[in-house]
């Protein structure tokens, strides 16, 4: 995996990594594979606070590009829409992110108040 761009977004309390992964001779990496590799690239990051977005694999090429967001806290992850929390639910240990997902769901039901 090559990091194309790494940005520290202080406003949203996260690190944003744009990556490209040349996986010639191997299968297309899953989100779990990407999350595991991002965890090793950012020492001290919590795997429950990593979000992988915009993954695209080029037809006929062994190249996948995308973006990984590494949040500092579960509180900071509240900016992500509920469907993103749902997509990543299977990759989480279940502690911090379940609370955030429940709070986001409650806010959505209450009309964002």
FIKOLZA-1660 file (N, C-alpha, C; in steps of 0.1 Angstrom, whole numbers, plus 5000, padded with zeros to 4 digits):
% residues 113
   i   px   py   pz ch aa at
   1 5008 4988 5000  A  X  N
   1 5000 5000 5000  A  X CA
   1 5009 5012 5000  A  X  C
   2 5006 5022 4991  A  X  N
   2 5013 5034 4991  A  X CA
   2 5004 5045 4996  A  X  C
   3 5009 5054 5004  A  X  N
   3 5001 5065 5009  A  X CA
   3 5003 5077 4999  A  X  C
   4 4992 5081 4993  A  X  N
   4 4993 5092 4983  A  X CA
   4 4993 5105 4990  A  X  C
   5 4985 5106 5000  A  X  N
   5 4983 5119 5008  A  X CA
   5 4979 5116 5022  A  X  C
   6 4986 5122 5032  A  X  N
   6 4982 5121 5046  A  X CA
   6 4980 5135 5052  A  X  C
   7 4968 5137 5057  A  X  N
   7 4964 5150 5062  A  X CA
   7 4959 5148 5077  A  X  C
   8 4963 5157 5086  A  X  N
   8 4958 5157 5099  A  X CA
   8 4947 5168 5099  A  X  C
   9 4935 5164 5101  A  X  N
   9 4923 5173 5101  A  X CA
   9 4920 5175 5116  A  X  C
  10 4925 5186 5121  A  X  N
  10 4924 5190 5135  A  X CA
  10 4909 5193 5138  A  X  C
  11 4902 5199 5129  A  X  N
  11 4888 5203 5131  A  X CA
  11 4879 5191 5134  A  X  C
  12 4882 5180 5127  A  X  N
  12 4873 5168 5129  A  X CA
  12 4880 5158 5137  A  X  C
  13 4892 5161 5143  A  X  N
  13 4899 5152 5151  A  X CA
  13 4902 5138 5144  A  X  C
  14 4908 5139 5132  A  X  N
  14 4910 5126 5125  A  X CA
  14 4922 5128 5116  A  X  C
  15 4928 5117 5112  A  X  N
  15 4939 5117 5102  A  X CA
  15 4932 5111 5089  A  X  C
  16 4934 5117 5078  A  X  N
  16 4929 5113 5065  A  X CA
  16 4940 5108 5056  A  X  C
  17 4939 5096 5052  A  X  N
  17 4949 5089 5044  A  X CA
  17 4943 5085 5030  A  X  C
  18 4948 5091 5019  A  X  N
  18 4944 5086 5006  A  X CA
  18 4955 5076 5002  A  X  C
  19 4950 5065 4997  A  X  N
  19 4960 5054 4994  A  X CA
  19 4958 5048 4980  A  X  C
  20 4968 5041 4976  A  X  N
  20 4966 5032 4964  A  X CA
  20 4974 5019 4968  A  X  C
  21 4967 5008 4964  A  X  N
  21 4973 4995 4967  A  X CA
  21 4974 4987 4954  A  X  C
  22 4986 4984 4950  A  X  N
  22 4988 4975 4938  A  X CA
  22 4989 4961 4943  A  X  C
  23 4978 4953 4940  A  X  N
  23 4977 4939 4945  A  X CA
  23 4979 4929 4933  A  X  C
  24 4989 4932 4925  A  X  N
  24 4991 4923 4914  A  X CA
  24 4994 4909 4919  A  X  C
  25 4988 4899 4914  A  X  N
  25 4990 4885 4918  A  X CA
  25 4983 4881 4930  A  X  C
  26 4974 4890 4935  A  X  N
  26 4966 4887 4947  A  X CA
  26 4952 4891 4945  A  X  C
  27 4943 4887 4953  A  X  N
  27 4929 4891 4952  A  X CA
  27 4927 4905 4956  A  X  C
  28 4916 4911 4952  A  X  N
  28 4912 4924 4956  A  X CA
  28 4911 4925 4971  A  X  C
  29 4918 4935 4978  A  X  N
  29 4917 4935 4992  A  X CA
  29 4903 4939 4997  A  X  C
  30 4899 4933 5008  A  X  N
  30 4886 4936 5015  A  X CA
  30 4888 4948 5023  A  X  C
  31 4877 4954 5028  A  X  N
  31 4878 4965 5037  A  X CA
  31 4886 4961 5050  A  X  C
  32 4884 4949 5054  A  X  N
  32 4890 4944 5066  A  X CA
  32 4905 4944 5064  A  X  C
  33 4910 4939 5052  A  X  N
  33 4924 4939 5049  A  X CA
  33 4930 4953 5049  A  X  C
  34 4922 4963 5043  A  X  N
  34 4927 4977 5043  A  X CA
  34 4927 4982 5057  A  X  C
  35 4917 4980 5065  A  X  N
  35 4917 4985 5079  A  X CA
  35 4929 4979 5087  A  X  C
  36 4932 4966 5085  A  X  N
  36 4943 4960 5092  A  X CA
  36 4957 4967 5088  A  X  C
  37 4958 4970 5075  A  X  N
  37 4970 4976 5071  A  X CA
  37 4971 4990 5075  A  X  C
  38 4960 4998 5075  A  X  N
  38 4960 5011 5080  A  X CA
  38 4964 5012 5095  A  X  C
  39 4959 5002 5102  A  X  N
  39 4962 5001 5117  A  X CA
  39 4977 5000 5119  A  X  C
  40 4984 4993 5110  A  X  N
  40 4999 4992 5112  A  X CA
  40 5006 5004 5107  A  X  C
  41 5000 5011 5097  A  X  N
  41 5006 5023 5092  A  X CA
  41 5006 5035 5101  A  X  C
  42 4995 5035 5110  A  X  N
  42 4993 5046 5119  A  X CA
  42 4995 5040 5133  A  X  C
  43 5006 5040 5139  A  X  N
  43 5008 5034 5152  A  X CA
  43 5000 5041 5163  A  X  C
  44 4994 5033 5171  A  X  N
  44 4986 5038 5182  A  X CA
  44 4971 5040 5178  A  X  C
  45 4968 5037 5166  A  X  N
  45 4954 5039 5162  A  X CA
  45 4945 5028 5167  A  X  C
  46 4933 5031 5170  A  X  N
  46 4923 5022 5175  A  X CA
  46 4916 5016 5163  A  X  C
  47 4916 5003 5161  A  X  N
  47 4909 4997 5149  A  X CA
  47 4894 5000 5149  A  X  C
  48 4888 5003 5161  A  X  N
  48 4874 5006 5161  A  X CA
  48 4871 5020 5157  A  X  C
  49 4881 5028 5155  A  X  N
  49 4879 5042 5151  A  X CA
  49 4884 5045 5137  A  X  C
  50 4886 5034 5129  A  X  N
  50 4890 5036 5115  A  X CA
  50 4878 5034 5105  A  X  C
  51 4877 5043 5096  A  X  N
  51 4866 5042 5086  A  X CA
  51 4873 5042 5072  A  X  C
  52 4869 5032 5063  A  X  N
  52 4874 5031 5050  A  X CA
  52 4863 5035 5040  A  X  C
  53 4867 5045 5031  A  X  N
  53 4857 5050 5022  A  X CA
  53 4862 5051 5008  A  X  C
  54 4853 5052 4998  A  X  N
  54 4857 5055 4984  A  X CA
  54 4867 5045 4978  A  X  C
  55 4865 5032 4982  A  X  N
  55 4874 5022 4976  A  X CA
  55 4870 5019 4962  A  X  C
  56 4879 5019 4953  A  X  N
  56 4876 5016 4939  A  X CA
  56 4888 5008 4933  A  X  C
  57 4884 4997 4926  A  X  N
  57 4893 4989 4919  A  X CA
  57 4891 4991 4905  A  X  C
  58 4902 4993 4898  A  X  N
  58 4902 4995 4883  A  X CA
  58 4900 4982 4876  A  X  C
  59 4890 4983 4866  A  X  N
  59 4887 4971 4858  A  X CA
  59 4900 4968 4850  A  X  C
  60 4904 4955 4851  A  X  N
  60 4915 4951 4843  A  X CA
  60 4929 4954 4849  A  X  C
  61 4929 4961 4860  A  X  N
  61 4941 4964 4867  A  X CA
  61 4941 4959 4881  A  X  C
  62 4952 4956 4887  A  X  N
  62 4953 4952 4901  A  X CA
  62 4956 4964 4909  A  X  C
  63 4948 4974 4909  A  X  N
  63 4950 4987 4916  A  X CA
  63 4937 4991 4923  A  X  C
  64 4938 4993 4936  A  X  N
  64 4927 4997 4944  A  X CA
  64 4931 5011 4950  A  X  C
  65 4922 5020 4950  A  X  N
  65 4924 5033 4956  A  X CA
  65 4913 5036 4966  A  X  C
  66 4915 5045 4975  A  X  N
  66 4905 5048 4985  A  X CA
  66 4910 5058 4996  A  X  C
  67 4902 5059 5006  A  X  N
  67 4905 5068 5017  A  X CA
  67 4902 5061 5030  A  X  C
  68 4912 5063 5040  A  X  N
  68 4910 5058 5053  A  X CA
  68 4909 5070 5063  A  X  C
  69 4900 5070 5072  A  X  N
  69 4899 5080 5082  A  X CA
  69 4901 5074 5095  A  X  C
  70 4910 5080 5103  A  X  N
  70 4914 5075 5116  A  X CA
  70 4910 5085 5126  A  X  C
  71 4900 5082 5134  A  X  N
  71 4895 5092 5144  A  X CA
  71 4902 5090 5157  A  X  C
  72 4902 5101 5165  A  X  N
  72 4909 5101 5178  A  X CA
  72 4900 5095 5188  A  X  C
  73 4886 5097 5187  A  X  N
  73 4877 5092 5197  A  X CA
  73 4864 5088 5191  A  X  C
  74 4856 5081 5198  A  X  N
  74 4843 5077 5194  A  X CA
  74 4834 5089 5192  A  X  C
  75 4836 5099 5201  A  X  N
  75 4829 5112 5200  A  X CA
  75 4831 5119 5187  A  X  C
  76 4844 5119 5182  A  X  N
  76 4847 5125 5169  A  X CA
  76 4841 5118 5157  A  X  C
  77 4838 5105 5159  A  X  N
  77 4832 5097 5148  A  X CA
  77 4817 5100 5145  A  X  C
  78 4811 5108 5154  A  X  N
  78 4797 5112 5152  A  X CA
  78 4794 5119 5139  A  X  C
  79 4805 5125 5133  A  X  N
  79 4803 5132 5120  A  X CA
  79 4800 5122 5109  A  X  C
  80 4803 5110 5110  A  X  N
  80 4800 5100 5100  A  X CA
  80 4785 5096 5100  A  X  C
  81 4779 5095 5088  A  X  N
  81 4765 5091 5087  A  X CA
  81 4762 5077 5093  A  X  C
  82 4750 5075 5096  A  X  N
  82 4746 5062 5103  A  X CA
  82 4750 5050 5093  A  X  C
  83 4748 5052 5080  A  X  N
  83 4750 5040 5071  A  X CA
  83 4765 5036 5071  A  X  C
  84 4774 5046 5074  A  X  N
  84 4788 5042 5075  A  X CA
  84 4791 5034 5087  A  X  C
  85 4784 5038 5098  A  X  N
  85 4786 5030 5111  A  X CA
  85 4780 5016 5108  A  X  C
  86 4769 5015 5101  A  X  N
  86 4764 5001 5098  A  X CA
  86 4773 4993 5090  A  X  C
  87 4779 4999 5080  A  X  N
  87 4788 4992 5071  A  X CA
  87 4800 4986 5078  A  X  C
  88 4805 4994 5088  A  X  N
  88 4817 4990 5095  A  X CA
  88 4814 4982 5108  A  X  C
  89 4802 4979 5111  A  X  N
  89 4798 4972 5123  A  X CA
  89 4804 4959 5124  A  X  C
  90 4805 4951 5113  A  X  N
  90 4811 4938 5113  A  X CA
  90 4826 4938 5116  A  X  C
  91 4833 4949 5115  A  X  N
  91 4847 4950 5117  A  X CA
  91 4851 4955 5130  A  X  C
  92 4841 4958 5138  A  X  N
  92 4844 4965 5151  A  X CA
  92 4844 4954 5163  A  X  C
  93 4851 4958 5173  A  X  N
  93 4850 4949 5185  A  X CA
  93 4837 4952 5193  A  X  C
  94 4831 4963 5190  A  X  N
  94 4817 4965 5196  A  X CA
  94 4816 4975 5207  A  X  C
  95 4827 4980 5213  A  X  N
  95 4826 4988 5225  A  X CA
  95 4823 5002 5222  A  X  C
  96 4832 5010 5217  A  X  N
  96 4830 5024 5215  A  X CA
  96 4821 5027 5204  A  X  C
  97 4821 5020 5193  A  X  N
  97 4813 5024 5181  A  X CA
  97 4798 5021 5183  A  X  C
  98 4795 5011 5191  A  X  N
  98 4781 5008 5192  A  X CA
  98 4774 5020 5199  A  X  C
  99 4780 5026 5209  A  X  N
  99 4775 5037 5216  A  X CA
  99 4772 5049 5206  A  X  C
 100 4782 5051 5198  A  X  N
 100 4781 5062 5188  A  X CA
 100 4770 5059 5178  A  X  C
 101 4769 5047 5173  A  X  N
 101 4758 5043 5164  A  X CA
 101 4744 5045 5170  A  X  C
 102 4743 5041 5183  A  X  N
 102 4730 5042 5190  A  X CA
 102 4727 5057 5191  A  X  C
 103 4736 5066 5195  A  X  N
 103 4734 5080 5196  A  X CA
 103 4730 5086 5183  A  X  C
 104 4737 5082 5172  A  X  N
 104 4733 5088 5159  A  X CA
 104 4719 5084 5155  A  X  C
 105 4716 5071 5158  A  X  N
 105 4702 5066 5155  A  X CA
 105 4692 5074 5163  A  X  C
 106 4694 5076 5175  A  X  N
 106 4685 5084 5183  A  X CA
 106 4683 5098 5178  A  X  C
 107 4694 5104 5175  A  X  N
 107 4693 5118 5169  A  X CA
 107 4686 5118 5156  A  X  C
 108 4687 5108 5148  A  X  N
 108 4680 5107 5135  A  X CA
 108 4665 5106 5138  A  X  C
 109 4662 5097 5147  A  X  N
 109 4647 5095 5150  A  X CA
 109 4641 5108 5157  A  X  C
 110 4649 5115 5164  A  X  N
 110 4644 5127 5171  A  X CA
 110 4644 5139 5161  A  X  C
 111 4649 5138 5149  A  X  N
 111 4649 5148 5139  A  X CA
 111 4661 5157 5141  A  X  C
 112 4672 5152 5147  A  X  N
 112 4685 5159 5148  A  X CA
 112 4685 5169 5159  A  X  C
 113 4675 5168 5169  A  X  N
 113 4675 5178 5180  A  X CA
 113 4684 5175 5191  A  X  C
% end
